[in-house]
Amino acid sequence: MPDPNAIGPRLRSVAATYRSAIDRGLRQRGLTLSQYQVLAAIGEDGLASNADLARAMSITPQSAHELLLVLVGRELVERPEGAGPGRAGVIRLTRAGRRALASADARVAAIDARITDTLGEGPARRLLEMLALAESALER
């Protein structure tokens, strides 16, 4: 029987609950988590290629291409005209894409704020520090 005080199961449970809350929040904004991650990756750099997105998200180029097709179809991303040779895969957020990203970012921030509000500022900061230490211990 697993130890009820073991860290791993609690981390998995918290991660699953957090992901579920994020999924619900993004669905209310008309996005999946993967679509949000694509918008965020493009938004951070202003421009990104299909291959860059695939690497950033640790998915296949085909999966990245499929995600981009959906987002292009929804007019959230576009391929600039006249990108030139070797840059045909370059994409950018449209105005609607920037609005969708900002709305989704606000929703994710609100979910994070629920945690901070529940814990309080000091304990939330300590939790972040402890999680960073745990991550560092696992990377050794």
Secondary structure, DSSP 8 states (H G I E B T S, - for coil): ---TT-HHHHHHHHHHHHHHHHHHHHHTTT--HHHHHHHHHHHHHS-B-HHHHHHHHT--HHHHHHHHHHHHHTTSEE--TT--TT-TT-BEE-HHHHHHHHHHHHHHHHHHHHHHHHH-HHHHHHHHHHHHHHHHHHH-
